[in-house]
Amino acid sequence: MRDTKPHPASISRTPIAIAVVLLVLLLGGMLIVVARTAARAAREPRLGVPGVPPGGMNEADMTQTIEDARRLSDGGDFGKASAMLAAVIARRADRQDLRLAYAQSLIGEKRWEDALRQLEAALAIGPDLPAIYFDAGTVANAADKIERSEELYAIAQQKEPTQARHPLYLGMVQIKQGKTGPGTASLVRAVTLDPNLAEAWGTLAEVSLRDNEPRLAIQHAQRARTIQPKAVRWRLVEARALKRLGKPEEAATLLLALEKGARRDSGIMETLAECYGMLSRPHDAAVMYGEAFTDDPRGEWARLAAVWFERDGDAERALSFARLAADCGDPTAAELVRRLETPIMPHDGG
């Protein structure tokens, strides 16, 4: 559970960081969410907004400009939409739907801090809808303002306590900050509101595994897999928990049930290799990495194939893969080649 930018993190190294994956998915639909929020806000009454605002632009022209900008954003022309709205904001900075439309185009440009400023300005204008706080929390996270993200999600939850997504994402950012206790409490609140949140159950599983509670991790992971049976990450955390309990064969069986393409994930192969090691089957791990290299010639795969062939006692194939890894630019392969070449070099007579 799920680096705080909207870019995926390594599943094999930081399993808790699935919030990044979730944020990527959420941000993919953010343009629609912000647009709908703006439409809802536009229907709310605002005091002190005259029919003909300063700058000589009447309400009809302003509304048309906002709609034109939204159409540009919907068509992917975010830069043109941003330029159009930036010029208009100078005339009507007190109009919330204008701020929200501008935030929409800025999100499309991945200008996270600028988008956050527009969302916060929209909240200051009012109405301060929970959906805007939620959107702002997500954008703040993307802008590396993790503490602000937590604050905004918390306000969204306070304003709309029956909406499960608020504690879900609040829990994610809390866990990302190392606030395991509050984060776990938020996730429990989320699944209490909506028991079908696979992301919450899966994150709880990862937290439990990190806290060395593998049995609890298995329970949570199984709940997540029941809801999202095709999600690889929940299967992986369950397999890691089984391995932690000394059940490598069950863990390997769980992962081998995946399709071949899914098994090429580095975290999946790492866990499978560890299971093979526990089962005294280094040859299977070596073959797995060798086949992965054939399908996708990465230096890392070749180096790991070399390591496992060496453990299997096959020095010749180990050296062959080590040289392939070096040719692919793997940073540690050269030293591995030197070490593997030494015992098989012919000795001088004498």
C-alpha positions in Angstrom: 0.0 0.0 0.0 -1.9 2.0 -2.6 6.8 7.7 -3.1 4.3 10.3 -2.9 4.3 11.6 -6.4 1.7 10.3 -8.7 4.1 7.7 -10.1 4.2 4.0 -9.2 6.7 2.7 -6.6 8.5 -0.6 -6.5 6.1 -3.3 -5.2 9.0 -5.4 -4.1 10.7 -2.8 -2.0 7.9 -0.7 -0.4 4.7 -2.7 -0.4 3.0 -0.1 1.9 3.3 2.5 -0.9 0.3 1.3 -2.8 -1.3 4.7 -2.2 0.8 5.8 -5.2 -0.9 3.3 -7.4 -4.3 4.3 -6.1 -3.5 8.0 -6.6 -2.5 7.4 -10.2 -5.9 5.7 -10.8 -7.8 8.4 -9.0 -5.9 11.2 -10.8 -6.7 9.6 -14.1 -10.4 10.4 -13.4 -9.7 13.7 -11.6 -10.6 15.8 -14.5 -14.1 14.3 -14.5 -14.4 14.7 -10.7 -13.3 18.3 -10.7 -15.7 19.1 -13.6 -18.6 17.5 -11.8 -17.7 19.3 -8.6 -17.6 22.6 -10.4 -21.0 22.0 -11.9 -22.4 21.2 -8.5 -20.7 24.3 -7.0 -22.1 26.5 -9.8 -25.6 25.5 -8.7 -25.0 26.6 -5.1 -26.0 30.2 -4.2 -23.2 32.7 -3.7 -23.7 36.0 -2.1 -22.4 39.3 -3.4 -21.9 38.2 -7.0 -23.4 40.9 -9.3 -25.0 40.3 -12.6 -22.3 42.3 -14.5 -18.9 41.7 -12.8 -15.9 44.2 -12.9 -14.0 44.1 -16.1 -17.1 44.4 -18.4 -17.7 40.6 -18.8 -21.3 39.6 -18.1 -22.4 36.4 -16.6 -23.3 34.8 -19.9 -19.9 35.5 -21.4 -18.2 34.2 -18.3 -20.2 31.0 -18.3 -19.5 30.5 -22.0 -15.7 31.0 -21.4 -15.7 28.4 -18.6 -17.6 25.9 -20.8 -15.2 26.6 -23.7 -12.2 25.9 -21.4 -13.7 22.7 -20.1 -14.3 21.5 -23.7 -10.6 22.2 -24.4 -9.6 20.3 -21.3 -11.9 17.4 -22.2 -10.2 17.3 -25.6 -6.7 17.2 -24.0 -5.8 20.8 -24.9 -5.0 21.7 -21.3 -2.5 24.5 -22.0 -4.9 26.5 -24.1 -7.6 26.0 -21.5 -5.3 27.2 -18.7 -4.2 30.3 -20.7 -7.8 31.2 -21.4 -8.9 30.8 -17.7 -5.8 32.6 -16.3 -6.7 35.7 -18.3 -10.3 35.6 -17.1 -9.4 35.0 -13.4 -7.9 38.5 -13.3 -11.4 39.9 -13.9 -13.4 37.5 -11.7 -11.2 36.0 -9.0 -14.2 35.5 -6.8 -16.0 32.9 -8.9 -15.7 29.3 -7.7 -16.6 27.5 -10.9 -13.9 29.5 -12.7 -11.3 28.4 -10.1 -12.4 24.8 -10.4 -12.3 24.8 -14.2 -8.8 26.3 -14.0 -7.8 23.6 -11.5 -9.1 21.0 -14.0 -6.8 22.3 -16.8 -3.8 22.6 -14.5 -4.3 19.0 -13.3 -4.2 18.0 -17.0 -0.9 19.8 -17.3 0.4 18.1 -14.1 1.0 21.5 -12.5 0.1 20.1 -9.1 1.0 23.1 -6.9 -0.8 25.6 -9.2 -3.9 23.3 -9.3 -3.8 23.0 -5.5 -3.8 26.8 -5.1 -6.8 27.1 -7.4 -8.7 24.4 -5.4 -7.8 26.1 -2.1 -9.0 29.4 -3.6 -12.3 27.7 -4.6 -12.8 26.5 -1.1 -12.2 30.0 0.3 -14.8 31.4 -2.0 -17.3 28.7 -1.1 -19.3 26.6 -0.9 -16.6 24.4 0.7 -17.9 21.1 -0.5 -16.4 17.8 0.8 -15.6 16.8 -2.8 -13.4 19.8 -3.3 -11.5 19.0 -0.1 -11.0 15.5 -1.3 -9.8 16.6 -4.7 -7.4 19.1 -3.1 -6.1 16.4 -0.8 -5.2 14.2 -3.8 -3.6 17.1 -5.6 -1.6 18.0 -2.5 -0.3 14.5 -2.3 0.8 14.7 -6.0 2.5 18.0 -5.2 4.5 16.3 -2.4 2.6 18.3 0.3 1.8 15.2 2.3 0.9 16.9 5.5 -1.5 19.3 3.7 -3.0 16.3 1.9 -3.7 14.7 5.3 -5.3 17.9 6.6 -7.6 18.2 3.5 -8.7 14.5 3.6 -9.4 14.9 7.3 -11.7 17.9 6.6 -13.4 16.0 3.9 -14.1 13.1 6.3 -15.4 15.5 8.9 -17.8 17.2 6.5 -18.9 13.9 5.0 -18.5 11.2 7.6 -20.4 8.5 5.8 -18.3 8.6 2.6 -15.8 5.7 2.8 -13.3 7.1 0.3 -12.3 9.9 2.7 -10.9 7.6 5.5 -9.5 5.3 2.8 -7.2 8.0 1.3 -6.6 9.6 4.7 -5.3 6.3 5.9 -3.1 5.9 2.9 -1.4 9.2 3.5 -1.1 8.7 7.2 0.6 5.3 6.7 2.9 6.9 4.1 4.1 9.3 6.8 4.8 6.5 9.2 1.6 7.1 11.3 0.7 3.5 11.4 -1.7 3.7 14.3 -3.9 6.5 12.9 -3.6 5.1 9.4 -4.8 1.7 10.5 -7.7 3.3 12.4 -8.7 5.3 9.3 -8.6 2.1 7.1 -10.7 0.2 9.6 -13.2 3.1 9.5 -13.2 2.9 5.7 -14.0 -0.9 5.7 -16.6 -0.4 8.3 -18.4 2.1 6.1 -17.8 0.0 3.0 -16.7 -3.6 3.5 -16.0 -4.0 -0.3 -12.9 -1.7 -0.3 -10.2 -4.1 -1.5 -7.6 -1.3 -1.3 -8.3 -0.9 2.4 -8.1 -4.6 3.2 -5.0 -5.0 1.1 -3.2 -2.1 2.8 -4.2 -3.5 6.2 -2.6 -6.8 5.1 0.6 -5.0 4.2 0.7 -3.1 7.5 0.1 -6.4 9.4 2.9 -8.1 7.5 5.2 -5.2 8.2 4.3 -5.4 11.8 5.2 -9.1 11.8 1.6 -10.3 12.1 1.5 -12.7 9.1 -1.7 -14.6 10.1 -3.6 -11.3 10.3 -2.0 -10.3 7.0 -3.3 -13.4 5.4 -6.8 -12.8 6.6 -6.8 -9.2 5.3 -5.2 -10.2 2.0 -7.8 -12.9 1.4 -10.6 -10.4 1.9 -8.9 -8.1 -0.6 -8.5 -11.0 -3.1 -12.1 -12.0 -2.7 -13.1 -8.5 -3.8 -10.4 -8.2 -6.5 -9.5 -11.7 -7.5 -7.3 -10.5 -10.4 -5.3 -8.0 -8.4 -1.7 -9.3 -8.2 -0.6 -7.2 -5.3 -3.0 -8.8 -2.8 -1.9 -12.2 -3.9 1.7 -11.2 -3.4 1.2 -9.9 0.1 -0.6 -13.2 1.0 2.3 -15.2 -0.4 4.8 -13.2 1.5 2.8 -13.8 4.7 2.7 -17.6 4.0 6.5 -17.5 3.4 7.0 -15.7 6.7 5.0 -18.5 8.4 7.4 -21.1 6.9 5.0 -22.2 4.2 7.0 -21.7 1.1 5.3 -24.3 -1.0 1.9 -22.8 -0.4 3.3 -19.4 -1.2 4.9 -20.6 -4.4 1.7 -22.3 -5.5 -0.3 -19.1 -4.9 2.1 -17.2 -7.2 2.5 -19.8 -9.8 -1.3 -19.7 -10.4 -0.7 -16.3 -12.0 -0.4 -15.9 -15.7 3.1 -15.9 -17.1 3.1 -12.1 -17.8 2.0 -11.3 -14.2 4.8 -13.5 -12.9 7.4 -11.3 -14.6 6.9 -8.7 -11.9 10.1 -8.3 -9.9 8.4 -8.6 -6.6 6.7 -11.8 -7.7 9.9 -13.4 -8.9 11.8 -12.3 -5.8 9.3 -14.0 -3.6 9.2 -17.1 -5.8 13.0 -17.3 -5.7 13.0 -17.0 -2.0 10.4 -19.8 -1.8 12.5 -22.0 -4.1 15.5 -21.3 -1.9 13.6 -22.4 1.2 12.5 -25.6 -0.7 16.1 -26.3 -1.7 15.2 -25.8 -5.4 17.8 -23.2 -6.6 17.6 -24.7 -10.1 14.0 -23.6 -10.4 14.8 -20.0 -9.4 17.7 -19.9 -11.9 15.5 -21.2 -14.7 12.8 -18.7 -13.8 15.3 -15.7 -14.1 16.9 -17.2 -17.2 13.5 -17.4 -18.9 12.6 -13.9 -17.8 15.9 -12.7 -19.4 15.0 -14.5 -22.7 11.7 -12.7 -22.8 13.0 -9.4 -21.6 16.8 -9.0 -21.7 17.4 -7.0 -18.6 20.8 -7.1 -16.9 19.1 -7.6 -13.6 17.4 -10.8 -14.7 20.7 -12.2 -16.1 22.6 -11.4 -12.9 20.0 -13.1 -10.8 20.0 -16.1 -13.1 23.8 -16.3 -12.6 23.4 -16.0 -8.8 20.9 -18.9 -8.7 22.8 -21.1 -11.1 25.9 -20.6 -8.9 23.8 -21.7 -5.9 22.7 -24.7 -8.0 26.3 -25.7 -8.6 26.3 -24.9 -12.3 29.3 -22.6 -12.5 29.4 -22.6 -16.3 25.8 -21.4 -16.8 26.3 -19.0 -13.9 29.3 -17.4 -15.7 27.4 -17.2 -19.0 24.6 -15.3 -17.4 26.9 -13.1 -15.5 28.6 -12.1 -18.7 25.3 -11.4 -20.3 24.4 -9.2 -17.3 27.6 -7.3 -17.7 27.0 -6.8 -21.4 23.6 -5.3 -20.5 25.2 -2.8 -18.2 24.2 -4.3 -14.8 26.4 -2.3 -12.3 27.3 -5.3 -10.2 27.8 -7.9 -12.9 31.5 -7.2 -13.6 32.5 -8.2 -10.1 30.3 -11.3 -10.3 32.0 -12.2 -13.6 35.5 -11.8 -12.0 34.5 -14.0 -9.1 33.0 -16.7 -11.2 35.9 -16.8 -13.7 38.5 -17.4 -11.0 37.7 -21.0 -10.0 37.3 -22.2 -13.6 40.4 -20.6 -15.1 43.0 -23.3 -16.1 46.1 -23.5 -13.8 49.6 -23.2 -15.2 51.6 -26.4 -15.1 54.4 -26.7 -12.7 
